[in-house]
Amino acid sequence: MTLAVHRLEADELRAAHTLFAAAIHRPPANDAGWAASARLYSPGRTFGVHAGDMLVATATSFPSDLAVPGGAVLPMAAVTRVGVRADHTRRGLLTAMMRAQLDDTAARGEPVATLRASEARIYGRFGYGVATRGRSVRVRADATLFRPEAPRGAVRLLERGEIVPVLREIHARIALRRPGGITRTEGWWAVGTGRRVDVEREHVLAAVHTGQQGDDGFAIAYLADANGVSGRSLDVVDLHGDVGATASLWRFLMGVDLVESVQAHLRPLDEPMELLLADPRASVVTGNEDETWLRLVDVPVALAARSYGAAEPVLLAVHDGLLEANSGVYRIADGSAERVGPLGGQVRPELECTVDALAMAYLGDRRPSELVATGWWSAPDPEAVSRADAAFATAGTPWCGTYF
Ligand SMILES: CC(C)(COP(=O)(O)OP(=O)(O)OC[C@H]1O[C@@H](n2cnc3c(N)ncnc32)[C@H](O)[C@@H]1OP(=O)(O)O)[C@@H](O)C(=O)NCCC(=O)NCCS
């Protein structure tokens, strides 16, 4: 049986949605649910595989933008809703869809793609690497735990009808300030703020921080275990802002009555909870998670788009088994990067990596030296490693904060 990948038509998207739901062990959407979820699908960006008349595999993406070190913003495919029917797995359907999607992304002129992985061993083979990470944090709900000197700004709660328009505007203004930040679509906001929590139905706390230049941070939190009246945990599902804004928002959430603890997942690795609290042990890290899986679809464009630290030139060989045009030797120097030769040519590389391992360093999450030390990169010339560290160094820790 030949199983070919097709671009799905608009009237096939509900079947794709149902298939994906089943793949992640969820029931199909009812009519109202589908009416809302249909907005998550961007025209012409959903692929599927049929066995006879039956859809057995699907993957989609929506257009977004990704902030890279130095402040440039690249068009990005946000890959999502990838699923294969349980009775058709492990026969190459995902592989076929990934190839079709990568070709499509390249043809659209989107030099990068990112996704969130349900399991960590699926996407490396397609050139995706972990490019941002987060940590889960739980802290006692007691605002007096804050050091008096820690930032304390003005925080207000939003009314239900204000939540999406106000937060959408703030997010659009601030999210791309940090490498790894992405833009959100209307559909993302419309459907349960990216499926984390339905602000139309649940009781949520939506808080905004106002700094010197106006509104510059926000948080959405809700009581995950809303039985009984007290002793419960407040789940933070969205929290953005600089250190001053996030400190003020954490302080606010920790001061809400009838709550015992506040917890959040995928917080930036450099969020300084321990520095904000008089008792640093009141904040407990309960997990570490991969966040952004990044695929450099057009390596020359992506490498040229980001900034580099001052360093003597580095010659880096990149291997890409799926998109061969990316393979080659790149010279990173004087704050820029360009391809200077093919693999195995005259120009001898000092360092070598595959495209997924390049993604791990691209936004600044991992240093070349740690990737060499752990076998992700190799260093034909070990002296180049410290130069590569200096070139790829970034000012802050990359982070996205948008689940999709
Ligand atoms: C994950 C999923 C999409 C894989 O689809 P698939 O059609 O079985 O994948 P393929 O047959 O193309 O597999 C390609 C390779 O990846 C490996 N692979 C696929 N899924 C894997 C997994 N979950 N863990 C480890 N390896 C996996 C396969 O073994 C195969 O390896 P090989 O080339 O060495 O033989 C499918 O199992 C699924 O729908 N899972 C549930 C939903 C889900 O997790 N979706 C992803 C959301 S991000």
The ligand as an SDF file (V2000), in Angstrom:
LIG
                    3D

 48 50  0  0  0  0  0  0  0  0999 V2000
    5.1570   10.2630   17.5800 C   0  0  0  0  0  0  0  0  0  0  0  0
    4.4400    9.7810   16.3230 C   0  0  0  0  0  0  0  0  0  0  0  0
    3.9350   11.0070   15.5370 C   0  0  0  0  0  0  0  0  0  0  0  0
    5.4600    9.0100   15.4700 C   0  0  0  0  0  0  0  0  0  0  0  0
    4.8680    8.6730   14.2330 O   0  0  0  0  0  0  0  0  0  0  0  0
    5.3720    7.3860   13.3880 P   0  0  0  0  0  0  0  0  0  0  0  0
    4.6710    7.4310   12.0740 O   0  0  0  0  0  0  0  0  0  0  0  0
    5.2630    6.1700   14.2060 O   0  0  0  0  0  0  0  0  0  0  0  0
    6.9130    7.7300   13.1850 O   0  0  0  0  0  0  0  0  0  0  0  0
    7.8720    7.0350   12.0870 P   0  0  0  0  0  0  0  0  0  0  0  0
    7.3730    5.6590   11.7730 O   0  0  0  0  0  0  0  0  0  0  0  0
    8.0730    7.9510   10.9440 O   0  0  0  0  0  0  0  0  0  0  0  0
    9.1930    6.9290   12.9570 O   0  0  0  0  0  0  0  0  0  0  0  0
   10.4360    7.4080   12.5110 C   0  0  0  0  0  0  0  0  0  0  0  0
   11.4770    6.9920   13.5020 C   0  0  0  0  0  0  0  0  0  0  0  0
   11.2190    7.6340   14.7620 O   0  0  0  0  0  0  0  0  0  0  0  0
   11.1100    6.6550   15.7930 C   0  0  0  0  0  0  0  0  0  0  0  0
   10.0580    7.1150   16.6950 N   0  0  0  0  0  0  0  0  0  0  0  0
    8.8370    7.5290   16.3620 C   0  0  0  0  0  0  0  0  0  0  0  0
    8.1550    7.8650   17.4580 N   0  0  0  0  0  0  0  0  0  0  0  0
    8.9640    7.6550   18.4970 C   0  0  0  0  0  0  0  0  0  0  0  0
    8.8110    7.8000   19.8950 C   0  0  0  0  0  0  0  0  0  0  0  0
    7.6500    8.2400   20.4140 N   0  0  0  0  0  0  0  0  0  0  0  0
    9.8600    7.4970   20.6820 N   0  0  0  0  0  0  0  0  0  0  0  0
   11.0160    7.0370   20.1450 C   0  0  0  0  0  0  0  0  0  0  0  0
   11.2100    6.8830   18.8120 N   0  0  0  0  0  0  0  0  0  0  0  0
   10.1920    7.1770   18.0050 C   0  0  0  0  0  0  0  0  0  0  0  0
   10.6950    5.3880   15.0770 C   0  0  0  0  0  0  0  0  0  0  0  0
   11.0530    4.2420   15.8110 O   0  0  0  0  0  0  0  0  0  0  0  0
   11.4910    5.4850   13.7930 C   0  0  0  0  0  0  0  0  0  0  0  0
   12.8240    5.1040   14.0150 O   0  0  0  0  0  0  0  0  0  0  0  0
   13.6850    4.3480   12.8980 P   0  0  0  0  0  0  0  0  0  0  0  0
   13.7120    5.2920   11.7210 O   0  0  0  0  0  0  0  0  0  0  0  0
   14.9910    4.1420   13.5430 O   0  0  0  0  0  0  0  0  0  0  0  0
   12.9290    3.1030   12.5840 O   0  0  0  0  0  0  0  0  0  0  0  0
    3.2550    8.8590   16.6510 C   0  0  0  0  0  0  0  0  0  0  0  0
    3.7460    7.7620   17.3880 O   0  0  0  0  0  0  0  0  0  0  0  0
    2.1430    9.5260   17.4420 C   0  0  0  0  0  0  0  0  0  0  0  0
    1.2010   10.0240   16.8590 O   0  0  0  0  0  0  0  0  0  0  0  0
    2.2500    9.5320   18.7870 N   0  0  0  0  0  0  0  0  0  0  0  0
    1.2260   10.0970   19.6630 C   0  0  0  0  0  0  0  0  0  0  0  0
    1.0270   11.5890   19.4770 C   0  0  0  0  0  0  0  0  0  0  0  0
    2.2900   12.3630   19.6510 C   0  0  0  0  0  0  0  0  0  0  0  0
    3.0730   12.1390   20.5650 O   0  0  0  0  0  0  0  0  0  0  0  0
    2.4930   13.3010   18.7160 N   0  0  0  0  0  0  0  0  0  0  0  0
    3.6300   14.1700   18.7320 C   0  0  0  0  0  0  0  0  0  0  0  0
    3.1720   15.4900   19.2620 C   0  0  0  0  0  0  0  0  0  0  0  0
    4.5510   16.5810   19.4440 S   0  0  0  0  0  0  0  0  0  0  0  0
  1  2  1  0
  2  3  1  0
  2  4  1  0
  2 36  1  0
  4  5  1  0
  5  6  1  0
  6  7  2  0
  6  8  1  0
  6  9  1  0
  9 10  1  0
 10 11  2  0
 10 12  1  0
 10 13  1  0
 13 14  1  0
 14 15  1  0
 15 16  1  0
 15 30  1  0
 16 17  1  0
 17 18  1  0
 17 28  1  0
 18 19  1  0
 18 27  1  0
 19 20  2  0
 20 21  1  0
 21 22  1  0
 21 27  2  0
 22 23  1  0
 22 24  2  0
 24 25  1  0
 25 26  2  0
 26 27  1  0
 28 29  1  0
 28 30  1  0
 30 31  1  0
 31 32  1  0
 32 33  2  0
 32 34  1  0
 32 35  1  0
 36 37  1  0
 36 38  1  0
 38 39  2  0
 38 40  1  0
 40 41  1  0
 41 42  1  0
 42 43  1  0
 43 44  2  0
 43 45  1  0
 45 46  1  0
 46 47  1  0
 47 48  1  0
M  END
$$$$
